[in-house]
């Protein structure tokens, strides 16, 4: 009986960390208005400025740990193609249906975490890259097309940090706890469904 209780010991503080990142966007948004849009710091904080962005980034990291080999494919593809989406929306042609597609990305990524769905690395690259275009386009609209490269570099760095946190969470708390994946992934998917329902 004692040995069965041991795996549950990390759960309270792991859940605490999870909810810290859940409410971190509100903390960052409180500071964002006081910084210039042309700074590295404001760009870095921007991925934390919405629950949709935070959940999608964390979910990609967690899912990569659980279901993709090599695990770094989806996060790297996301960061690279998010920059492409930012540039496309800023300097070429604006994308349409940005907000609905971001909500869909949160929904899909939550389901992938909940079900621990395994995909070939090429399919994972395409899926994460597709969603990254729309997240990048949203950042371009919100940060502004006149922002400097330092702000965009900060945005990419902040996104990468969220991916790394997701990878760490996935390995430390999700890898050997399928129930935790189901609960957390379902919560993220429900958030995505709620965001999508608000737009239709």
ROKE-492268 format. One record per residue: residue in one letter; x, y, z of N, C-alpha, C in turn. Coordinates in pm, whole numbers, plus 50000, padded with zeros to 5 digits. Example, Ala and Ser with C-alpha at 12.3 -4.5 7.8 and 13.67 -1.06 7.14 Angstrom:
<atoms>
A513194943150780512304955050780513204967050780/S512854977550708513674989450714512905000350787/
</atoms>
This chain:
<atoms>
X500834987950000500005000050000500865012650000/X501985012550075502855024250083503475027349949/X503885016849876504535019049747503565025149646/X502295022649659501325028249566501125043249588/X501415047949709501235062049736502415070449689/X503585064449671504775072149637504665079849507/X504145074049397504065081749273503195094149281/X502345094949384501455106449393502125118449457/X503325116749518503955127649589504295139649502/X504785137749379505115149649299503895157249249/X502725151449257501575157449190501185171149245/X501175173449379500735186649425501585197949371/X502915196749378503725207849330503755208549179/X503555197049111503475197648965502205204948922/X501115202548995499885209648963500005224448997/X500765227649103500995241649136501715248749023/X502765242348969503485248148856502565249948736/X501725240048713500805240848599499895253048612/X499355255348730498425266548746499155279948753/X500445279848792501225292048781501295296548636/X501555286948546501615290248404500235293148348/X499205288148412497845291248368497545306048390/X497975311448505497665325248538498785334948503/X499915329848454501025338548417500645348748310/X499795345348211499435355548111498845368248172/X498015366848275497435378748336498505387248402/X499515380748460500605388148523501385395848418/X501685389348308502465395848203501685407248140/X500385405148116499565415548055499545428148140/X499685426548271499685438148359500905446948335/X501995440848287503225448248262503365452248117/X502655445648026502885447447885502565461647840/X501535467747896501135480847850502155491547884/X503065488847978504035498848019505325497847942/X505445488347849506665486747773506435490347629/X507505494147564507415497847423507295485347338/X506525486447230506345475147141507595471847063/X508615480547070509805478446990510945472147069/X510665466947188511735461547271511725446347271/X512885440747303513005426247316512095421147428/X512055428647538511275424147655509785423447622/X509265433647554507845433347520507535422147421/X508475419747328508295408547236508335395247308/X509245393947405509355381647483508085378947562/X507505389547617506305387747701505055384947620/X505085388147491503855387447413503255373347404/X504035362547385503425349247382502715345447512/X503065352547622502415349847751501135357947769/X500785366147671499715375847689498325370347662/X498205357747629496895351847607496905337047640/X495825332447702495735318347739495815309347616/X495275314047503495315305747382496745303047337/X497585313447336498985311547298499715302647399/X499525305447527500235297847631499865283147627/X498575280147619498135266147617498655258847494/X498605265447378499085258847256500575255847265/X501375265547315502825263447323503185252347423/X502565252847540502835242447639502405228747589/X501245228147524500735215347475501645209447368/X502205217747282503135212647181504355206447247/X504875213047351506015207347421505695194247489/X504555193747559504145181447627503915170247526/X503185173147421502875163047319504145157847253/X505105166647229506365162547167507085152347254/X507075154647385507715145147476507005131747475/X505685131947468504905119647480504865111447352/X504885117947236504475110747115505345112746992/X506345121246995507115124246874508585120946895/X509165114446797510605111946796511165115746660/X512155124646656512755131646770511825142246827/X511915144246958510945152647028511065167446994/X512185171646938512395185846913511825190546779/X511315181346697510865185046562509725195146566/X508675192146638507495200946639507795214746698/X508495215646813508795229046865509645237546772/X510675231546712511525239246622510755243446498/X509965234346443509145237746327508175248946360/X507615248446479506635258646518507295272346524/X508455273146589509125286146602509505291646466/X510075283146380510495287746248509335292246161/X508275284446158507145287746072506255298646133/X506355300446264505665311846324506295324846276/X507615325046266508295336746210507855339046066/X507735328245990507275329545851505865335445846/X504985331045936503645336545941503635351145980/X504535354846072504655368846111505065377545994/X506085373145921506575380745805505525381445695/X504845370145672503825369845568502705379645597/X502235379445721501115388145756501525402845763/X502805405345790503275419145804503625425545671/X504225417845579504835423845461504315418545327/X503545407745329503115402045201501595403045188/X500895394245253499425394245246498875389445379/X497915396645435497345392645563496565379445553/X496745371045653495995358545659494595361045711/X493685352545671492305353445719492035342345821/X490945343845895490515333845994491595330946098/X492305341246140493415339246234492915334346369/X491965341546428491485337946561490815324246564/X489955320846469489385307246470490445296346460/X491465298546377492495288246361493345286946487/X493555297846558494275296846686493455288746786/X492155291346790491285283446878491295268746840/X491275265946709491355252046663492675245746704/X493765253446699495065247946738495075243946885/X494455252046970494365248647112493535236047131/X492425235047060491555223247068492295210747023/X492935211346907493625199546853494805195446939/X495605205246983496765201847064496335195747198/X495245200847255494745194847378494315180447358/X493645177647246493225163947217494435154847194/X495465160047130496665151947106497345148347237/X497365157847331497945154847462497065144947537/X495755147047536494835138347610494895123947561/X495005122247430495005108847371496415103347349/X497425111947372498835108047351499025102347210/X498425109047113498465104346975499865105446918/X500345094546860501675094246800501565097046650/X502435105946602502505109046460503945107746413/X504115104446286505445104846227505975119146236/X507295120546248507855133846268507485143446155/X507355138246034507015147045921505585152345934/X504665143745979503295148046000503215158046116/X503985155546221504015164846334504555178346291/X505575178246206506145190746154505105198646076/X504385191745988503375198545906502245204145991/X501785196246088500665200646172501055212746256/X502195211646326502625222846410502965235046326/X503575232946210503915244146123502685251146070/X501645243646038500395249645988499795258846093/X499705254046217499155262446323500075274246354/X501385272146340502345282746370502145294846282/X501775292746155501525303846065500485313446124/X499425307946181498345316346232498725323046364/X499485315946448499965322346570500915333746536/X501785331646437502685342246395501945354146338/X500905351446259500105362346202499425370346312/X498945363446415498305370546527499305379346599/X500505374246621501535382346685501865394646601/X501905393046470502205404346381501145415246396/X499885411246407498815421046422498875428046557/X499195420446661499135425846796500385433746832/X501545429046788502785436346816502895448446725/X502475446746599502515457746504503555455546396/X503205459446276504115457446163505325466546170/X505275477046252506395486246262507385482246371/X507135471346438508035466946545509395463046489/X510395464446573511755461346530512015446346535/X513135442446476513535428446480513815423746622/X514195433046710514445428946848513155424246915/X512045430946885510755426646941510375412946887/X510595410646759510275397646701511185386746755/X512465390246776513385380446836512935376846977/X512465386847051511935384047184510715375147179/X509835377447080508645369147063509015354647038/X509995352346950510435338646921511065332247043/X511845340047118512475334747239511435330947344/X510435339447363509375336247458508615323747419/X508345322447289507665310447240508495297947265/X509795298847235510685287447256510745283647404/X510735293647492510755290747635509505283147679/X508355286947625507135279647658507205265247608/X507785263347490507965249747439508865241647533/X509955247747578510895240747667510195237047798/X509405246247852508655243147974507715231347950/X507055231247834506185220047801506945206947790/X508135207347730508965195347721509355190347859/X509735199647947510125195748083508935190048159/X507795196848150506585191748216506225177948162/X506325176348031505975163547970506825152148022/X508125154648030509035144048076508895141548226/X508715152148304508715150748449507385145848505/X506265150148446504965147748508503985139848423/X504155139948291503155133848202503575120248148/X504875118248131505355106648057504855093548116/X504865092248246504465079848312503145081248387/X502385091648355501095093848420500025096548314/X499525086148249498515088148144497285095748192/X496905093748318495725100748369495945115748373/X497175119948401497475134248405497395140148264/X497835132348165497715136748026496255138347987/X495445128648025494015129247990493335141348051/X493605143748179492945154848248493405168348192/X494725170148185495255182948139494945185447992/X495115175047909494815176447768493355179547743/X492475173047818491045175647804490705189947845/X491385194947949491145208747992491575218647884/X492725216047822493205224747714492245224147595/X491815211947559490875210347448489565217547477/X489085216747600487855223747637488025238847624/X489195243747662489485258047646489435261847498/X490045253547412490005256247269488595256147214/X487785246547259486395245847214485605258047258/X485865262747379485195274747429485585286947347/X486895288347319487355299747239486745299347099/X486655287347043486085286046909484595289246909/X483895284747012482455287247020482145302147031/X483035309647092482825324047106482935331246972/X483595324946875483855331546746482845327846639/X481985317846667481025313446565479605317146605/
</atoms>
